[in-house]
Amino acid sequence: MKGTYVGEFEELVLLAVGILYDEAYGISIKSEIEDQTGRSISISAVHTALHRLEEKEFVKSRFGEAMEVRGGKRKRLFTLTKLGIETLKASQDLRTQMWSSLHKAILRQV
C-alpha cells in the first residue's frame, strides 16, 4: 500500500503502542519491545520512530496528567489511529501471504 510502508522497527513500535493501549509512552514502549524481542533499544530510537509515525498519521499523541513523581512533568501518551491499525493489518496480511508462499515452495522441494 502506497504511503503506509513501515520498517521493522516502526512496526514494532506500532505493535507496542497497540499492546499498551492507554499506557503507551516512550519508556513503556521501549520496555515492551525489549521484553517481547529480547533486544536492547535506545529511548531516542523509540522517540524518533514515534515522531515519524505521528507525521505519517499512524499514531496520535496527547499529554497525560502532571505527576509529582516526574517533577510535575506530564507523559506524552500515544494511541494508534485508524490508519495505523490498517497499516498493521496490511503488514500482517502481506507477511502471512509471503509465509504461505514460502511454505508451498518448501513443501514442493520435499
C-alpha positions in Angstrom: 0.0 0.0 0.0 1.5 3.3 -1.0 2.1 5.7 1.9 1.6 3.0 4.5 5.0 1.4 4.4 6.7 1.0 7.8 10.1 -0.6 8.5 10.6 -3.4 11.0 11.3 -1.1 14.0 8.4 1.2 13.2 6.2 -1.8 13.0 7.4 -3.0 16.5 6.7 0.5 17.9 3.2 0.4 16.4 2.6 -3.0 17.9 3.8 -1.9 21.3 1.5 1.2 21.2 -1.4 -1.1 20.4 -0.5 -3.6 23.2 0.0 -0.9 25.8 -3.2 0.9 24.7 -3.8 3.8 27.1 -0.3 3.5 28.8 1.8 3.9 25.7 4.6 6.4 26.3 8.3 6.4 25.4 9.7 4.3 28.3 6.7 1.8 28.4 7.1 1.3 24.6 10.8 0.7 25.0 10.2 -1.8 27.8 7.5 -3.6 25.9 9.7 -4.0 22.8 12.7 -5.2 24.8 10.5 -7.7 26.8 8.9 -9.1 23.6 12.1 -9.2 21.4 14.9 -9.6 23.9 16.7 -6.7 22.1 18.2 -3.7 23.8 17.0 -0.5 22.3 17.6 3.2 23.0 14.9 5.5 24.1 16.0 8.0 21.4 15.2 5.4 18.7 11.7 5.0 20.2 11.2 8.8 20.2 12.4 9.1 16.6 10.1 6.4 15.4 7.2 7.9 17.3 7.8 11.2 15.7 7.9 9.7 12.2 4.8 7.6 12.9 2.9 10.7 14.1 4.0 12.6 11.0 2.6 9.7 8.9 -0.6 9.9 11.0 -0.3 6.2 12.2 -0.3 7.4 15.8 -1.6 10.4 17.7 -0.4 11.8 21.0 -1.8 13.6 23.9 -0.4 14.7 27.3 -1.4 12.9 30.4 -1.8 14.4 33.8 1.2 16.0 35.6 2.8 13.7 38.0 4.6 14.6 41.2 6.9 11.6 40.8 8.0 13.2 37.5 8.6 16.6 39.0 5.3 17.8 37.6 6.1 16.7 34.1 3.4 15.1 32.0 3.8 11.9 30.0 3.2 12.1 26.2 0.8 9.2 25.6 0.4 7.6 22.2 -2.5 5.7 20.6 -3.0 4.1 17.2 -5.1 5.9 14.6 -7.4 4.1 12.2 -4.7 4.4 9.6 -2.1 2.9 12.0 -4.4 -0.1 12.6 -5.0 -0.5 8.9 -1.2 -0.3 8.3 -0.6 -3.0 10.8 -3.3 -5.2 9.3 -1.8 -4.8 5.8 1.6 -5.7 7.1 0.3 -8.8 8.8 -1.6 -9.8 5.7 1.5 -9.4 3.5 3.6 -11.4 5.9 1.0 -14.1 6.1 0.8 -14.3 2.3 4.5 -14.5 1.9 4.9 -17.1 4.6 2.2 -19.2 2.9 4.1 -18.9 -0.4 7.3 -19.9 1.3 5.7 -23.0 2.8 4.3 -24.0 -0.6 7.8 -23.7 -2.1 9.4 -25.7 0.7 6.8 -28.4 0.5 7.4 -28.8 -3.2 11.1 -29.5 -2.5 10.5 -32.3 0.0 
